[in-house]
Amino acid sequence: MSTRRILIIDDEEAILAVAKLSLKMVAEWDVVTATSGPEGVIKAESEQPEAILLDVMMPQMDGISTFKQLQANAKTQAIPVILLTAKAQAVEQLQYKQIGVTGVITKPFNSLTLANEMAELLDWRL
């Protein structure tokens, strides 16, 4: 089985650290991180991850703006994006689905089940 590469884009270092460790330990995925939307767009293009876990609320460029930039780029538009958000009301989740995100995982997330939740949304087997 080949190792999947995941890009996590989040401005909170603690979230990045916990999510990265969780995905590496539970699923043995290769994890690349970015601390801002602009950095995430650059890394998505250069690293070509198989999926992106993207925080919605970030300064400078929020997750939705980042997602739209990824969608506008031919090199990154096919990469599935899962949003990571504390704001997960049904209305917002529907809006996220309508713009084309693969799924939504709410904060705080369970580090022991994060990889399983992502795999389920992406239709991957662990």
QUIBEL-V264394 format. One record per pair of residues at least 12 apart in sequence whose ideal C-beta (glycine too) atoms are under 10 Angstrom apart, sorted by the first residue. I is the first residue (numbers start at 1). GAP is how many residues later the second one is. Records with the same first field share a line. If there is no record, write none. Layout:
BEGIN
I: GAP + GAP
END
This chain:
BEGIN
1: 27 + 124 + 125
2: 28 + 48
3: 21 + 24 + 25 + 26 + 27 + 28 + 47
4: 19 + 23 + 24 + 25 + 26 + 27 + 45 + 46 + 47 + 111 + 114 + 115 + 118 + 120 + 122
5: 24 + 25 + 26 + 27 + 42 + 43 + 44 + 45 + 46
6: 13 + 14 + 17 + 18 + 21 + 23 + 24 + 25 + 26 + 27 + 41 + 43 + 44 + 45 + 46 + 47 + 76 + 109 + 112 + 116
7: 23 + 24 + 25 + 26 + 27 + 33 + 36 + 37 + 39 + 40 + 41 + 42 + 43 + 44 + 45 + 46 + 47 + 63 + 69 + 72 + 74
8: 12 + 14 + 15 + 23 + 24 + 25 + 26 + 27 + 32 + 35 + 41 + 43 + 44 + 45 + 46 + 47 + 74 + 76
9: 23 + 24 + 25 + 26 + 27 + 28 + 29 + 30 + 31 + 32 + 34 + 35 + 43 + 44 + 45 + 46 + 49 + 52 + 54 + 57 + 58 + 61 + 72 + 75
10: 23 + 24 + 25 + 26 + 30 + 43 + 44 + 45 + 46 + 47 + 48 + 53 + 74 + 97
11: 23 + 24 + 25 + 26 + 28 + 29 + 44 + 46 + 47 + 48 + 49 + 50 + 51 + 52
12: 23 + 43 + 45 + 46 + 72 + 95
13: 20 + 22
15: 18 + 38 + 40 + 69 + 92 + 93 + 94
16: 15 + 17 + 18 + 19 + 37 + 39
17: 16
18: 90 + 91 + 93 + 96
19: 12 + 14 + 34 + 36 + 65 + 86 + 90 + 92 + 95 + 96 + 99
20: 12 + 13 + 33
21: 90 + 93
22: 87 + 88 + 89 + 90 + 91 + 92 + 93 + 96
23: 30 + 88 + 91 + 92 + 95
24: 91
25: 86 + 87 + 90
26: 85 + 86 + 87 + 88 + 89 + 90 + 92 + 93 + 100
27: 87 + 88 + 89 + 91 + 92 + 97 + 99
28: 87 + 98
29: 20 + 21 + 22 + 86 + 89 + 90 + 95 + 97
30: 17 + 19 + 20
31: 18 + 22
32: 12 + 14 + 15 + 16 + 17 + 20
33: 20
34: 13 + 18 + 20 + 21 + 32
35: 20 + 23 + 25
36: 19 + 22 + 23 + 24 + 25 + 30
37: 17 + 18 + 21 + 22 + 23 + 24 + 25 + 26 + 27 + 28 + 29 + 30 + 31 + 32 + 33
38: 22 + 23 + 27 + 28 + 31
39: 21 + 22 + 27
40: 12 + 14 + 15 + 18 + 21 + 23 + 26 + 27 + 29 + 30 + 36
41: 20 + 24 + 25 + 26 + 28 + 29 + 31 + 32 + 35
42: 34
43: 33
44: 22 + 25 + 26 + 29 + 31 + 32 + 33 + 35 + 37
45: 25 + 28 + 29 + 30 + 31 + 34
46: 29 + 30
47: 29 + 32
48: 27 + 28 + 30 + 31
49: 27 + 30 + 31
50: 29 + 30 + 72 + 74
51: 28 + 29 + 30 + 31 + 51 + 52 + 67 + 68 + 70 + 71 + 73
52: 14 + 15 + 18 + 24 + 27 + 28 + 29 + 30 + 31 + 32 + 49 + 50
53: 28 + 29 + 30 + 31 + 50 + 52 + 56 + 61 + 65
54: 12 + 13 + 16 + 27 + 28 + 29 + 30 + 31 + 47
55: 28 + 29 + 30 + 31 + 52
56: 27 + 28 + 29 + 30 + 31 + 32 + 36 + 40 + 45 + 48 + 51
57: 27 + 28 + 29 + 30 + 50
63: 18 + 20 + 21 + 22 + 33 + 38
64: 19 + 31 + 32 + 35 + 37
66: 15 + 17
67: 14 + 16 + 29 + 32 + 33 + 34
68: 31 + 32
70: 30
71: 28 + 29 + 30
77: 23
79: 23
80: 20 + 21 + 22 + 23 + 38 + 41 + 42 + 43 + 44
81: 15 + 18 + 19 + 20 + 21 + 22
82: 14 + 19 + 20 + 21 + 22 + 23 + 35 + 36 + 39 + 40
83: 13 + 14 + 16 + 18 + 19 + 20 + 21 + 22 + 23
84: 20 + 21 + 22 + 23 + 25 + 30 + 34
85: 19 + 20 + 21 + 22
86: 20 + 21 + 22
87: 17 + 19 + 20
88: 16 + 17 + 18 + 19
92: 12
93: 13
101: 20
102: 16 + 19 + 20 + 21
103: 14 + 15 + 17 + 18 + 19
104: 13 + 17
105: 12 + 13 + 16
END
